[in-house]
């Protein structure tokens, strides 16, 4: 039997990696507590490692690894030891210190570092404070809007959303993603005990996820790379898989901390 073609080999790798990620993700979300916290911290550290490699390509050996490890440990320790404004303040200080280590593009690095670490904080807080059902809702919003955007963009086409940064994204795909998010929000109203405002929250979360996808595309274009890394066979890097998730998680954190979630969902 001849060897599989490149496309089918890639599909095999993507499928195997996807199944493994799903198994670990579901197990961690179900377990909650320290296991979910550890997974989020590890993923955040991996994304900081990737960001450092992309924006500081001349860095000496070990610098990116040190940045990733520092971010991962800092998020874990700060979450376990601090709360409230102390937690927000110290995490902000960590973002600033990590950003200052970049020789250039410090503003870009700092903005994305803040996205990664505060999104990690949002994911942990969502699981601990609201339960696994809310994490499932968030994941389905991100996945559903992404899948809807993919198929609508190819079947309907039309004007591009932002061709200079993300040439494949269309307005039709973007709007389809909002529609699917609204449907998921409506379906989860009974599950989460929420009012109709959850539909609006779901659309806002989908918008944030789409923005996160575009933001990572802009960074990769700026750095001149195709993938954030090759950590995940068939998928690229951790940022490539979780760019929308972290932006969506940050939106949830902002909505919760400002009290808008409580106002909108009843």
C-alpha positions in Angstrom: 0.0 0.0 0.0 1.4 3.4 -0.9 2.1 6.0 1.7 -0.8 8.4 2.5 -0.8 11.7 0.7 0.4 14.9 2.6 -3.2 16.1 3.1 -4.4 12.8 4.5 -1.3 12.5 6.7 -2.0 16.0 8.1 -5.6 15.1 8.7 -4.5 12.0 10.6 -2.2 14.1 12.8 -4.8 16.8 13.4 -7.4 14.1 14.4 -5.1 12.3 16.8 -3.9 15.6 18.4 -7.5 16.9 18.6 -8.7 13.7 20.3 -5.8 13.9 22.8 -6.5 17.6 23.6 -10.2 16.9 24.0 -9.6 14.0 26.4 -7.3 16.1 28.6 -9.5 19.2 28.4 -12.7 17.3 29.3 -11.0 15.5 32.2 -9.5 18.8 33.6 -12.8 20.7 33.3 -14.6 17.9 35.0 -12.1 17.6 37.8 -11.8 21.3 38.4 -9.7 22.5 41.3 -5.9 22.2 41.0 -6.1 20.0 37.9 -7.9 22.5 35.8 -5.8 25.4 37.2 -2.6 23.5 36.4 -3.7 22.9 32.8 -4.6 26.5 32.3 -1.3 27.7 33.7 0.7 25.3 31.5 -1.2 26.4 28.4 -0.6 30.1 29.3 3.1 29.4 29.8 3.3 27.7 26.4 1.7 30.7 24.8 4.1 33.1 26.4 6.9 30.9 25.2 5.5 31.0 21.7 5.0 34.8 21.8 8.6 35.3 23.0 10.0 33.2 20.2 7.9 35.1 17.6 8.6 38.6 18.7 12.2 38.1 20.0 13.6 35.8 17.3 17.2 36.7 18.2 16.8 35.8 21.8 19.5 33.7 23.5 18.8 30.0 24.2 16.5 29.6 27.2 15.1 33.1 27.2 11.7 32.1 25.8 11.6 29.0 28.0 12.3 31.1 31.1 9.5 33.6 30.1 7.0 30.8 29.6 7.9 29.1 32.9 7.8 32.4 34.8 4.4 33.3 33.4 3.0 29.8 34.2 4.3 29.7 37.8 3.3 33.4 38.4 -0.3 32.7 37.4 -0.5 29.6 39.5 1.1 31.2 42.6 -0.8 34.5 42.4 -4.2 32.6 41.9 -3.5 30.4 44.9 -2.2 33.1 47.2 -3.9 36.4 46.3 -7.4 37.7 45.5 -9.2 40.9 44.5 -7.2 44.0 43.6 -4.0 42.4 44.9 -4.3 39.6 42.4 -5.1 42.0 39.5 -2.3 44.4 40.5 0.4 41.8 40.9 -0.5 40.1 37.7 -0.4 43.4 35.9 3.1 44.0 37.3 4.1 40.5 36.0 2.9 41.5 32.5 4.9 44.7 32.6 8.1 43.0 33.8 7.8 40.3 31.1 7.1 42.9 28.4 10.2 44.9 29.3 12.4 41.9 28.5 11.5 42.2 24.8 14.1 44.3 22.9 11.4 45.8 20.6 7.6 45.5 20.0 7.1 45.9 23.8 3.6 47.4 23.5 2.5 44.6 21.3 4.1 42.0 23.5 2.7 43.6 26.6 -0.8 43.7 25.2 -0.8 40.0 24.2 0.9 39.0 27.5 -2.0 40.7 29.3 -4.5 38.9 27.1 -2.9 35.5 27.9 -2.5 35.9 31.6 -5.8 37.6 32.4 -7.6 35.2 30.1 -6.0 32.4 32.1 -7.2 34.0 35.3 -10.7 34.3 33.7 -10.9 30.7 32.8 -9.8 29.5 36.3 -12.3 31.9 37.9 -15.1 30.8 35.6 -14.6 27.1 36.5 -14.2 27.7 40.2 -16.9 30.4 40.6 -19.5 29.3 38.2 -19.0 25.6 37.5 -18.1 23.3 34.6 -21.3 24.1 32.7 -20.2 27.7 32.1 -16.8 26.5 30.8 -18.7 24.1 28.4 -20.8 27.1 27.3 -17.7 29.2 26.6 -16.0 26.4 24.7 -19.0 25.7 22.5 -19.4 29.4 21.7 -15.8 29.6 20.5 -15.9 26.3 18.6 -19.4 26.9 17.1 -18.7 30.4 15.9 -15.4 29.3 14.4 -16.9 26.4 12.5 -19.9 28.5 11.4 -17.5 31.2 10.1 -15.4 28.6 8.3 -18.2 27.1 6.3 -20.2 30.3 5.8 -17.1 32.1 4.5 -16.5 29.4 1.9 -20.1 28.7 0.9 -21.3 32.3 0.9 -18.1 34.3 0.5 -18.5 38.0 0.0 -16.5 41.0 1.3 -13.4 40.3 3.4 -13.5 41.3 7.0 -9.9 42.6 7.2 -7.9 41.4 4.2 -4.6 42.9 5.2 -4.4 41.0 8.5 -6.6 37.9 7.9 -7.3 37.5 4.2 -9.5 34.4 4.6 -12.1 35.9 7.0 -15.3 37.2 5.5 -18.2 39.3 6.8 -20.5 36.4 6.0 -18.5 34.1 8.1 -18.3 36.6 10.9 -22.0 37.2 11.0 -22.7 33.5 10.8 -20.5 33.0 13.9 -22.6 35.6 15.8 -25.8 33.7 14.8 -24.5 30.4 16.0 -23.3 32.0 19.2 -26.8 33.4 19.8 -28.3 30.0 19.2 -25.9 28.4 21.7 -26.8 31.1 24.2 -30.5 30.4 23.8 -29.9 26.7 24.2 -28.0 27.2 27.4 -30.5 29.5 29.1 -32.2 26.6 30.9 -28.9 24.8 31.6 -27.3 27.8 33.3 -30.5 29.2 34.8 -30.1 32.4 32.8 -32.5 34.9 31.2 -32.5 36.0 27.6 -29.6 38.3 28.2 -27.4 35.3 27.9 -28.0 35.5 24.1 -26.4 38.9 24.0 -23.6 37.8 26.3 -22.9 34.9 23.9 -22.7 37.1 20.9 -20.3 39.5 22.7 -18.1 36.5 23.7 -18.1 35.3 20.1 -17.1 38.7 18.9 -14.2 38.7 21.4 -13.1 35.3 20.2 -13.1 36.4 16.6 -11.0 39.5 17.6 -8.6 37.2 19.3 -8.1 35.1 16.2 -7.4 38.3 14.2 -5.0 39.6 16.8 -2.9 36.4 16.7 -3.0 36.6 12.8 -1.6 40.1 13.0 1.2 39.1 15.3 2.2 36.2 13.1 2.1 38.4 10.0 4.3 40.9 11.9 6.7 38.2 12.9 6.7 36.6 9.5 5.7 33.1 10.6 2.9 30.8 9.6 2.3 29.1 12.9 3.1 30.2 16.5 5.1 26.9 16.9 4.9 23.3 16.0 4.0 22.0 19.5 0.7 20.4 18.4 1.1 18.0 15.4 -1.2 19.0 12.6 -2.4 22.1 14.4 0.6 24.4 14.8 1.1 26.0 18.2 -1.0 26.5 21.4 -1.7 30.1 20.4 -3.0 28.8 17.0 -5.6 26.6 18.8 -6.5 28.9 21.7 -6.3 32.4 20.4 -10.0 32.8 20.2 -10.6 31.0 23.5 -8.3 33.3 25.5 -9.9 36.5 24.0 -13.4 35.0 24.8 -12.3 34.2 28.3 -11.1 37.7 28.9 -14.4 39.1 27.7 -16.2 36.9 30.2 -13.9 38.1 33.0 -14.6 41.7 32.1 -18.3 41.1 31.9 -18.3 39.4 35.3 -16.0 41.9 37.0 -18.1 44.9 35.8 -21.3 43.3 36.9 -22.7 43.2 33.3 -23.2 39.4 33.4 -25.4 39.6 36.5 -27.3 42.5 34.9 -27.9 40.8 31.6 -28.6 37.2 32.5 -30.7 37.8 35.6 
